[in-house]
Amino acid sequence: MPASSQHRVVLNRAAFDALTLAHADGLFELAKSVVDGATVPDATPLGLGLIQGGGVLAFVGRKRVGIYSKTGASVKKPRAAKLSDGITVIGGYGFPARFVETGTVHMAAEPFLTPALMAKAPDAGLYIKAAVIRHGLVSANRAARGDVFGASRAKR
């Protein structure tokens, strides 16, 4: 039986149109690949595993439509995160990771999430394209021709 949070995600997804969900899913998969691809520094004084728990949340409007955690732990929306009427995807690591990423007055920055994001950013369109195909909004044959957004249909 799925966890209650997963069941809620399925129920919330039914309220949105397929194209919006495909875009949200594509951005969610992109954020997951960034979090999974980040090489987290694990040295003193932080100790083993303190910032290993990355996670991703996806919202359409104010409804959560996706949740992911590297460790399987619960992922909560940061209090400072403001949700819009569109698609919001939040990905990253817990509290101490901020100090490692940006540094402090006592230690130099060791960015690990920003380089992972910059490496994946050029491929963002491919993640969305794959989600559109996965949702069945365009056929695989049409996608193979590169006609994901219906350009050939518009010419007729």
N, C-alpha and C positions, 0 to 999 in steps of 0.2 A: 504494500500500500504506500503511495507517495506521501511525503511529508506534507503537513497542512500548508506550508508556504508554497510548495510546488502546485498544490491543488488550486490555491488562490490565483496563482499566475495564469493557469489555464482558463479560469473563469474570467479574469480581467481581459485576456486576449480576445475574447469573443466580441467585445464591444468596439473594436477598431477595424477599419477597412484593411484589406489584405496588403495593399501597397505600403501603407504606413507601417504595418507590422514587418514587412519585408525589409524596409529601410532600418527599422529599429533592430531587427535580428542581425543585419549586416554589420551595423555599428557595434552591436553587442559582441559579435564574433571577433571583430577587429580589436576591441578592448580586451577580450580574453587573450588574444594572441600577444598583445603588448604585455599584459600582466604575466603570462606564462613565459614570455621570451626575455623578460628582464633578469639580468644577472645581479642578484641581490648580494651586496657585500656582507660578509658575516665574520666580523672581527671584533676584538675587544674595543671599546668597553661594552658593546651591545650584547655580546655573547651569542651562542648558537641558537638560531631559530627565532629570535625576538621579532624580526621584521619579515619573516618568511610568509606570513598569511596574507596574500593579496586577494582582492575580490573585485567583482564587477556587478553593477546594478544597471538595469535599463528601465526607463519609464516612458510611457506615451501619455502625455497629459500628466495627470496625477496618479495614474495607475501603474503599478510595477508589472512589467511583462517579462523580465528576465533577471535571474540571480545566479551568481557563480562565485565559488570560493575555492582557492587552491587547497585549503586544508579541510574543507567540508564544514567549517564553522559557520555560524550565522553571520550574515552581512547586513549591516544597518546603514540607512542613508545618513550621511553626515549632516549634522544640524545646520551647518552653514550652507548646504546645497539648496539652491532655490530651483523648484521645478517650474517649467514653462508649459504652455499649452501644446507645444510640439514634442519632439523626441529629446530625451535627456539620457545620456549614458555616462555613468560615473565609474571610473576604474582607478585602482591604486592599492596602496598598502596602508597599514595602520599607523597610528600616531608616531612612533619613534622613527619611522621611515622618512618623515618630513625633514628631520634634522640631518639625516644622512644625505638625502637628496640635495638640500640647499645649504647645508653647513650651519655652523653657529660661530659665535665669537671665539670659542675654544677649539673648534675642529673644522678642518677644511671640508668643502662639499665633495661628496663622492656620488655624482649623479648616476643612477642606474635605470630609472624609469623614463626619463626624458630621451636618452639615446635609443631605448627600445621603441618609444613612440615615433621618433623621427625616422627610424628604419622601416616602420610599418606604414607610415602616413602615405607614401606614394601608391600603396596597394589598396587604399580605402575603397576605391571604386570597384575593385575586384570582389571584395567582401560583400558589398551591397548587390552586385550583379549575381553572385552565387546565391544569395538569399532570395532574390527575385525569382531565380530559376527553381530553387528548392520549394518555394511557395506555389509553384505552378502557374505563375503569372505570365510566363513566357516559355515556349517549348525549348527543349535542349537543341533541336535542329536550328531554330531561329537564333538561339544564343551562339551556336557554333559559327553562324554567319556574321556574328557581331551585331545583330539587329535586336538588341534587348529591349529597346524602348519604342519599337514600332515604327521605325523610319520607313520601312518598305510599305507598310499599310498606309502611311500618310501620303505617299506619292500617288496612290491609285485614285 
